[in-house]
Amino acid sequence: MTASHTSAIPRLPAHLAQLEAEAIHILREALAEAAHPVLLFSGGKDSTVLAHLACRAFHPAPPPLPLLHIDSTWEFRALLDFRDRFAARHGFRLIVHANHEGRAAGINPFDHGDRYTTVMRTEPLKRALDAGGYDVILGGARRDEERSRAKERVVSVRGPQHSWDPRRQRPELWNLYNFRLAPQESARVFPLSNWTECDVLAYALAREVELAPLYYARSRPVVQRDGQWIVVDEPKRMRYRPGERPVRRIVRFRTLGCWPVTAASASNARSLHEVLEETLRSRSSERNGRIGDRDAGGSLEEQKREGYF
């Protein structure tokens, strides 16, 4: 257990201390009610901070739930390395699940659009949750991140086949959470619901939480596509359009997804302090880098209804 999990140092600003206390309360309530809990871990900043909070919530005991990562086959290599290091360093059992049939069929983000998300993310997630018998699934989604996520409660009940109906959301007056589940139901729990992007970054800075290196500006090979910088993470698998050639640019990411459909932004922010300052000045959404979100319109909500996190 690292020093950052202790409660004395560093001291948090009041609003971050309140958010931390709320998230730890939700984590403890969720695990007290769960028979088989799991924490979804993408390696992004939100799930990393949530996993850190899980360590704090149950310190000095080891983390009492595993991390589950859905490997879409198109993850950034640096993110996979960070995922493995983080789990080992903090004593988490790491479960990695992928759709091997989809891999064999060549399902990819270049050719298959929303079908790729369904086949390589939603379906393997549902299979992994069923295989583990998980009833309480914790995730790092925040309400400010995207409009369909703003409809979620902290405890979001999912029906058979992990379906989601926003009209069946339960009231959560006075921060009281209802974990009662009927047969074939499960709960998705979001302890960071009331956090913002800047809260997550400020908390990581204050608590010295290590984040994936992709959040920091570095010289990376990119192509400019539809006005966006796409990092060529694996040159042999990249699909180049006519006239495209990779060039080196200093870029970083505000959000992380599959590398062919996640745009980077030009930046000189090489430290977490600089990243936070840049984010505070930004007038654009962090999910502008999710090309699939931009093009898909309302499809993210449809994917959530089908079981996507």
Backbone hydrogen bonds, N-H to C=O, Kabsch-Sander energy under -0.5 kcal/mol:
donor,donor_aa,acceptor,acceptor_aa,energy
5,H,2,T,-1.8
6,T,3,A,-1.5
17,A,13,P,-2.5
18,Q,14,A,-2.1
19,L,15,H,-2.0
20,E,16,L,-2.8
21,A,17,A,-2.3
22,E,18,Q,-2.3
23,A,19,L,-2.5
24,I,20,E,-2.6
25,H,21,A,-2.2
26,I,22,E,-2.3
27,L,23,A,-2.5
28,R,24,I,-2.5
29,E,25,H,-2.5
30,A,26,I,-2.9
31,L,27,L,-2.3
32,A,28,R,-1.9
33,E,29,E,-1.4
34,A,30,A,-1.4
38,V,136,V,-1.7
39,L,66,P,-2.3
40,L,38,V,-0.5
40,L,138,L,-2.9
41,F,68,L,-2.8
42,S,40,L,-0.5
48,T,44,G,-2.0
49,V,45,K,-2.3
50,L,46,D,-2.4
51,A,47,S,-2.3
52,H,48,T,-2.2
53,L,49,V,-2.4
54,A,50,L,-2.0
55,C,51,A,-1.9
56,R,52,H,-2.2
57,A,53,L,-2.7
58,F,54,A,-1.2
59,H,55,C,-0.7
59,H,56,R,-0.7
61,A,58,F,-1.9
67,L,93,R,-2.7
68,L,39,L,-2.5
69,H,95,I,-3.0
71,D,69,H,-0.7
71,D,97,H,-2.2
72,S,70,I,-0.8
80,L,76,F,-1.7
81,D,77,R,-2.0
82,F,78,A,-2.2
83,R,79,L,-2.7
84,D,80,L,-2.1
85,R,81,D,-2.2
86,F,82,F,-2.9
87,A,83,R,-2.3
88,A,84,D,-2.1
89,R,85,R,-2.7
90,H,86,F,-2.0
91,G,87,A,-0.7
91,G,88,A,-0.7
92,F,87,A,-2.0
94,L,92,F,-0.6
95,I,67,L,-3.0
95,I,93,R,-0.5
97,H,69,H,-2.5
100,H,98,A,-1.1
103,R,99,N,-1.9
104,A,100,H,-2.4
105,A,101,E,-1.8
106,G,102,G,-0.5
106,G,103,R,-1.4
107,I,102,G,-2.3
112,H,108,N,-1.9
113,G,109,P,-0.5
115,R,112,H,-1.7
116,Y,112,H,-0.7
116,Y,113,G,-0.8
117,T,113,G,-1.2
118,T,114,D,-2.3
119,V,115,R,-3.0
120,M,116,Y,-3.0
121,R,117,T,-1.6
122,T,117,T,-2.4
123,E,118,T,-3.0
125,L,121,R,-1.8
126,K,122,T,-2.4
127,R,123,E,-2.3
128,A,124,P,-2.6
129,L,125,L,-2.4
130,D,126,K,-2.3
131,A,127,R,-2.8
132,G,128,A,-2.0
133,G,129,L,-0.8
133,G,130,D,-0.6
134,Y,129,L,-1.7
135,D,36,H,-1.3
136,V,36,H,-0.8
137,I,135,D,-0.5
137,I,187,A,-3.1
138,L,38,V,-3.0
138,L,136,V,-0.6
139,G,189,V,-2.6
143,R,193,S,-1.8
144,D,195,W,-0.6
145,E,142,R,-1.2
149,R,146,E,-0.6
150,A,146,E,-1.2
151,K,148,S,-1.0
152,E,149,R,-1.4
156,S,154,V,-0.7
156,S,188,R,-3.3
157,V,155,V,-0.6
158,R,186,S,-3.4
159,G,163,S,-2.5
162,H,159,G,-1.6
163,S,160,P,-1.3
164,W,305,R,-1.2
168,R,165,D,-2.2
169,Q,166,P,-1.0
175,N,172,E,-1.2
176,L,173,L,-1.4
177,Y,175,N,-0.5
179,F,177,Y,-0.7
185,E,182,A,-2.0
186,S,158,R,-2.0
187,A,135,D,-2.7
188,R,156,S,-3.0
189,V,137,I,-2.6
189,V,187,A,-0.5
190,F,154,V,-2.5
192,L,139,G,-0.5
193,S,190,F,-1.6
195,W,192,L,-2.0
200,V,196,T,-2.2
201,L,197,E,-2.1
202,A,198,C,-3.0
203,Y,199,D,-2.7
204,A,200,V,-2.4
205,L,201,L,-2.2
206,A,202,A,-2.5
207,R,203,Y,-3.0
208,E,204,A,-0.6
209,V,204,A,-2.4
210,E,208,E,-0.5
215,Y,212,A,-1.8
216,Y,213,P,-1.7
217,A,269,A,-3.0
218,R,251,V,-2.1
220,R,218,R,-0.6
220,R,249,R,-2.9
222,V,247,V,-3.2
223,V,230,I,-2.0
225,R,223,V,-0.6
225,R,228,Q,-3.2
228,Q,225,R,-1.8
229,W,264,A,-0.9
230,I,223,V,-2.9
230,I,228,Q,-0.6
231,V,229,W,-0.6
231,V,262,T,-0.5
232,V,221,P,-2.6
233,D,231,V,-1.5
237,R,234,E,-1.5
238,M,234,E,-0.9
238,M,235,P,-0.5
240,Y,238,M,-0.8
244,E,241,R,-2.4
247,V,222,V,-2.6
249,R,220,R,-2.2
251,V,218,R,-2.2
251,V,249,R,-0.9
252,R,265,S,-2.1
253,F,214,L,-1.9
259,W,74,W,-2.0
261,V,258,C,-1.4
262,T,259,W,-0.9
263,A,289,G,-3.0
264,A,229,W,-3.0
265,S,252,R,-2.9
267,S,250,I,-1.5
270,R,268,N,-1.0
275,V,271,S,-2.4
276,L,272,L,-2.5
277,E,273,H,-2.2
278,E,274,E,-2.5
279,T,275,V,-2.4
280,L,276,L,-2.4
281,R,277,E,-1.3
282,S,278,E,-1.0
288,N,285,S,-1.6
289,G,286,E,-1.0
290,R,287,R,-1.4
291,I,261,V,-1.7
291,I,289,G,-1.3
292,G,261,V,-0.7
294,R,290,R,-2.0
295,D,291,I,-2.1
296,A,292,G,-1.7
297,G,293,D,-0.8
299,S,296,A,-1.5
301,E,298,G,-0.6
302,E,298,G,-1.3
303,Q,299,S,-2.7
304,K,300,L,-2.2
305,R,301,E,-2.3
306,E,302,E,-1.2
307,G,304,K,-1.4
308,Y,303,Q,-2.8
